[in-house]
Amino acid sequence: MASTSERFDTAGPEGDTTLAAITHLLALFTSVVGPLVVYVVSDDAFVKENARNAINWQI
């Protein structure tokens, strides 16, 4: 089993983690629409994973 630090090292540059956090905040205001737009537009796997998580929380 991977250690905690190894699991969280999958994040990309700082901008990607910021966009992932913004995706979760968008979910509070736009329900599923905001994270869905980020999921479709983003190319980064980390951001897409967080957008999927935000969508799942809203469903």
Secondary structure, 3 states (H helix, E strand, C coil): CCCHHHHHHHCCCHHHHHHHHHHHHHHHHHCCHHHHHHHHHCCCHHHHHHHHHHHHHHC
